[in-house]
Amino acid sequence: MDLFAKIERLKREKNAVILAHYYQDPDIQDVADFIGDSLELARAAQKSTADLILFAGVHFMAEGAKILNPTRKVVLPDLRAGCSLSDSCPPSRLREFKKNHPDHFVVSYINCSAEVKALSDVICTSSNAIRIVEQAPKDRPILFAPDRNLGRFVMEKTGRDMTLWPGSCIVHETFSERKIAELRVRHPGAKVIAHPECEENILKLADFIGSTSQLLKTVIESEDEIFIVATEAGILHQMKKKAPGKTLIPAPPNQNCACNECPFMKLNTLEKLAQALENEGPAIDVPEAIRIPAAEALQRMLDWSNK
């Protein structure tokens, strides 16, 4: 049976919804009911009325959906779909930091485990990080975890001095400053747009810096015709669909490899999506002792984002 037809049938039978991140393969984006960045997907998960939520993304995203929807079954096509950034902040180390720095207000980027969310005061995404930090208590020092590049960018924009956790994303630290400069020479007038998880030298080259959804909006709405895109290459599928007349060039990595693609995101396939719907697994579970404080930190983010 055609996989697209099978997935549609199973969605109806299971009363299921598929949430997919922009970094998923094009076929997965095309079968999804909702495509978005981390903030948009968190909101979509919270609003869902489906009995079964299939999260086409990575582990921390599926955990987030379960945290916000404890009574619904949440499944992830491949449990090996982790995140290098999330792995860079083990809960035990953050717990030790908090013990030694009880005065710190912890702002954690959504790319972290449920346990880290539970240890945080508030969560943020790349699209709302500036707004969240601006609302953090002015009389308390801030720990920003786990992405040091996003944290540095937010510090510059807000003027808040923060302790930065030394974490990073393997994809967003792979882009080549030299190769981007060469592309600009070959494509006069090209605009460089970059995700704030990129290293500082790449952000200094950028004409626009923003979250995945903000990069997409910029390509759609801008009068410019050529864009060098410094983020995971999966977003180019939506950019091509919604701005078909524009030239889109993925920012090249330092090495001659596909390092600008997230290997964890790409573990999900259409076959695995169909199996996950059929078997209603692998299911994501978050113990209540972790889920409740994590939900409070996530809800605080959603509330502050609407202010």
C-alpha positions as CSV (number, residue, x, y, z in Angstrom):
1,M,0.0,0.0,0.0
2,D,1.2,3.5,-0.7
3,L,2.7,4.9,2.5
4,F,1.0,8.3,2.1
5,A,-2.4,6.6,1.8
6,K,-1.6,4.2,4.7
7,I,-0.6,7.0,7.0
8,E,-3.8,9.0,6.2
9,R,-5.9,5.9,6.9
10,L,-4.2,5.3,10.2
11,K,-4.6,8.9,11.2
12,R,-8.3,8.7,10.7
13,E,-8.6,5.3,12.5
14,K,-6.5,6.3,15.5
15,N,-7.8,9.9,15.7
16,A,-4.1,10.9,15.4
17,V,-2.3,14.1,14.6
18,I,1.2,14.4,13.2
19,L,3.3,17.2,14.3
20,A,6.6,17.7,12.3
21,H,9.5,20.0,12.7
22,Y,10.9,22.0,9.8
23,Y,14.0,19.9,9.8
24,Q,12.3,16.7,8.9
25,D,12.6,15.2,5.4
26,P,10.2,16.7,2.8
27,D,8.0,13.6,2.6
28,I,7.4,13.8,6.3
29,Q,6.6,17.5,6.2
30,D,4.1,16.7,3.4
31,V,2.1,14.2,5.5
32,A,2.1,16.3,8.7
33,D,-1.0,18.0,10.0
34,F,1.2,20.8,11.5
35,I,4.7,21.9,10.7
36,G,6.6,24.4,12.8
37,D,9.5,25.4,14.9
38,S,9.8,24.5,18.6
39,L,7.5,27.3,19.9
40,E,4.8,26.6,17.2
41,L,4.9,22.9,17.9
42,A,4.6,23.4,21.7
43,R,1.5,25.5,21.1
44,A,0.1,23.0,18.6
45,A,0.7,20.1,21.1
46,Q,-1.1,22.0,23.8
47,K,-4.1,22.7,21.6
48,S,-4.4,19.2,20.2
49,T,-7.6,17.3,20.8
50,A,-6.3,14.1,19.1
51,D,-6.1,10.8,21.1
52,L,-2.7,10.0,19.6
53,I,0.1,12.6,19.0
54,L,2.8,11.4,16.6
55,F,5.8,13.7,16.9
56,A,8.1,13.7,13.9
57,G,11.1,15.4,15.5
58,V,13.5,14.5,18.2
59,H,13.1,13.1,21.7
60,F,12.9,16.3,23.7
61,M,10.2,17.6,21.4
62,A,8.0,14.5,22.0
63,E,8.7,14.8,25.7
64,G,7.4,18.4,25.5
65,A,4.2,17.2,23.9
66,K,3.7,14.6,26.6
67,I,4.4,17.2,29.3
68,L,1.6,19.4,28.0
69,N,-0.7,16.5,27.2
70,P,-0.4,13.9,30.0
71,T,-3.6,12.1,29.2
72,R,-2.8,11.6,25.6
73,K,-0.5,9.0,24.0
74,V,2.6,10.6,22.4
75,V,4.8,8.5,20.1
76,L,8.1,9.1,18.5
77,P,8.9,7.1,15.3
78,D,12.5,6.4,16.4
79,L,13.6,6.6,20.0
80,R,17.2,7.1,18.9
81,A,16.3,10.5,17.6
82,G,18.1,12.5,20.2
83,C,19.8,15.9,20.2
84,S,23.4,16.9,20.7
85,L,22.4,20.1,22.3
86,S,20.1,18.4,24.8
87,D,22.9,15.8,25.6
88,S,25.3,18.6,26.4
89,C,23.3,19.5,29.6
90,P,23.0,16.4,31.8
91,P,20.4,16.9,34.5
92,S,22.9,15.8,37.2
93,R,25.2,18.7,36.3
94,L,22.5,21.3,36.2
95,R,21.2,20.0,39.6
96,E,24.8,20.5,41.0
97,F,25.0,24.0,39.5
98,K,21.7,25.0,41.1
99,K,22.8,23.6,44.5
100,N,26.0,25.7,44.3
101,H,24.2,28.7,42.9
102,P,20.8,28.8,44.6
103,D,20.3,32.5,43.7
104,H,20.3,31.9,39.9
105,F,17.2,32.1,37.8
106,V,17.4,29.3,35.2
107,V,16.3,30.0,31.7
108,S,16.6,26.8,29.6
109,Y,16.3,26.6,25.8
110,I,13.6,24.2,24.8
111,N,16.2,21.9,23.3
112,C,16.7,20.1,26.6
113,S,15.4,17.0,28.4
114,A,12.3,16.8,30.5
115,E,14.5,16.6,33.6
116,V,16.3,19.8,32.7
117,K,13.0,21.5,32.1
118,A,11.9,20.4,35.5
119,L,15.0,22.0,37.0
120,S,14.3,25.3,35.2
121,D,12.4,28.4,36.1
122,V,11.3,29.1,32.6
123,I,11.8,27.6,29.1
124,C,12.4,29.6,25.9
125,T,12.8,29.0,22.2
126,S,14.9,30.8,19.7
127,S,11.9,32.8,18.6
128,N,11.0,34.1,22.1
129,A,14.3,33.9,24.0
130,I,14.8,37.7,24.0
131,R,11.3,38.3,25.3
132,I,11.6,35.6,28.0
133,V,15.0,37.0,29.3
134,E,13.6,40.5,29.3
135,Q,10.9,39.3,31.7
136,A,13.3,37.4,34.0
137,P,13.6,38.9,37.5
138,K,16.0,41.8,37.4
139,D,17.3,41.2,40.9
140,R,18.6,37.6,40.2
141,P,21.5,36.4,38.1
142,I,20.6,34.3,35.2
143,L,21.9,30.9,34.0
144,F,21.1,30.4,30.4
145,A,21.3,26.7,29.3
146,P,22.2,24.8,27.3
147,D,23.1,26.8,24.1
148,R,26.0,29.2,24.5
149,N,25.6,30.7,21.0
150,L,21.9,31.5,21.5
151,G,22.7,32.8,25.0
152,R,25.5,35.1,23.7
153,F,23.1,36.5,21.1
154,V,20.4,37.1,23.7
155,M,22.9,38.8,26.0
156,E,23.8,41.2,23.2
157,K,20.1,42.0,22.4
158,T,18.9,42.4,26.0
159,G,22.0,43.7,27.8
160,R,21.4,41.1,30.6
161,D,24.6,39.6,31.9
162,M,24.1,35.8,32.0
163,T,26.1,32.7,32.9
164,L,26.1,30.6,29.7
165,W,26.1,26.8,29.8
166,P,28.8,25.5,27.5
167,G,26.5,23.6,25.1
168,S,26.0,23.8,21.4
169,C,24.4,22.1,18.3
170,I,26.6,20.0,16.1
171,V,24.7,21.3,13.0
172,H,24.8,25.0,13.8
173,E,28.5,25.0,14.6
174,T,29.5,23.4,11.3
175,F,29.0,26.3,8.9
176,S,32.1,27.7,7.2
177,E,32.7,31.5,7.4
178,R,35.1,31.3,4.4
179,K,32.7,29.4,2.2
180,I,29.8,31.7,3.0
181,A,32.0,34.7,2.0
182,E,32.9,32.9,-1.2
183,L,29.2,32.4,-2.0
184,R,28.5,36.1,-1.5
185,V,31.1,36.9,-4.1
186,R,29.6,34.4,-6.6
187,H,26.0,35.7,-5.8
188,P,26.1,39.5,-5.6
189,G,23.2,40.8,-3.6
190,A,22.6,37.5,-1.8
191,K,21.3,37.9,1.8
192,V,22.7,35.7,4.6
193,I,20.0,34.6,7.0
194,A,21.1,32.6,10.1
195,H,19.7,30.8,13.2
196,P,21.0,32.2,16.5
197,E,22.4,28.8,17.4
198,C,25.2,29.5,14.9
199,E,28.6,30.6,16.1
200,E,29.3,34.3,16.6
201,N,31.5,34.6,13.4
202,I,28.6,33.3,11.3
203,L,26.0,35.6,13.0
204,K,28.3,38.6,12.2
205,L,28.0,37.8,8.5
206,A,24.2,37.6,8.7
207,D,21.8,40.2,7.3
208,F,19.0,38.6,9.4
209,I,19.1,36.4,12.5
210,G,16.0,34.6,13.7
211,S,14.3,31.3,14.6
212,T,13.4,28.8,11.9
213,S,9.9,30.2,11.4
214,Q,11.3,33.7,11.3
215,L,13.8,32.7,8.6
216,L,11.0,31.2,6.6
217,K,8.9,34.4,7.0
218,T,11.8,36.5,5.9
219,V,12.3,34.6,2.7
220,I,8.6,34.8,1.9
221,E,8.1,38.5,2.6
222,S,11.4,39.9,1.6
223,E,11.9,41.6,-1.8
224,D,15.3,40.0,-2.1
225,E,15.7,37.1,-4.4
226,I,18.8,35.2,-3.3
227,F,19.3,33.8,0.2
228,I,22.2,31.9,1.8
229,V,20.5,29.9,4.6
230,A,22.5,29.1,7.7
231,T,20.4,26.6,9.5
232,E,19.5,22.9,9.1
233,A,18.8,22.3,5.5
234,G,15.3,20.7,6.0
235,I,13.7,24.2,6.2
236,L,14.5,24.7,2.5
237,H,11.6,22.5,1.6
238,Q,9.0,24.9,3.0
239,M,10.9,27.9,1.7
240,K,10.8,26.5,-1.8
241,K,7.1,25.7,-1.5
242,K,6.1,29.1,-0.2
243,A,8.6,31.3,-2.1
244,P,9.0,29.3,-5.4
245,G,10.7,32.0,-7.4
246,K,13.6,32.6,-5.1
247,T,17.1,31.2,-5.1
248,L,17.9,29.4,-1.8
249,I,21.5,28.2,-1.1
250,P,22.2,26.1,2.0
251,A,25.1,27.5,3.9
252,P,28.0,25.0,3.4
253,P,29.8,23.2,6.3
254,N,33.5,23.3,6.9
255,Q,33.9,19.8,5.7
256,N,32.8,18.1,2.5
257,C,29.9,16.4,4.1
258,A,26.1,16.7,4.8
259,C,26.9,18.1,8.2
260,N,24.3,20.8,7.7
261,E,21.7,18.1,8.1
262,C,20.8,16.9,11.6
263,P,21.5,13.1,11.7
264,F,19.0,12.7,14.6
265,M,16.1,14.4,12.7
266,K,16.8,12.3,9.7
267,L,16.3,9.0,11.6
268,N,12.6,9.4,11.1
269,T,11.2,8.0,7.9
270,L,7.8,7.5,6.3
271,E,8.0,3.8,7.1
272,K,8.7,4.5,10.7
273,L,5.8,7.0,10.9
274,A,3.4,4.3,9.5
275,Q,4.7,1.7,12.0
276,A,4.4,4.2,14.9
277,L,0.8,4.9,14.0
278,E,0.0,1.3,13.6
279,N,1.7,0.1,16.8
280,E,1.0,3.3,18.8
281,G,4.6,3.3,19.8
282,P,7.3,3.8,20.8
283,A,5.4,5.8,23.4
284,I,6.9,8.6,25.4
285,D,6.5,8.6,29.1
286,V,7.4,11.4,31.6
287,P,7.1,10.6,35.3
288,E,4.7,12.9,37.2
289,A,7.5,14.1,39.5
290,I,9.3,15.4,36.5
291,R,6.3,16.3,34.3
292,I,4.7,18.7,36.8
293,P,7.6,21.1,37.4
294,A,8.5,20.8,33.7
295,A,5.0,21.8,32.7
296,E,5.1,24.8,35.0
297,A,8.3,26.0,33.3
298,L,6.8,25.4,29.8
299,Q,3.5,27.1,30.7
300,R,5.4,30.1,32.1
301,M,7.1,30.4,28.7
302,L,3.8,30.2,26.9
303,D,2.2,32.8,29.2
304,W,5.2,35.2,28.9
305,S,5.2,34.8,25.1
306,N,1.7,36.2,25.0
307,K,2.5,39.3,27.0
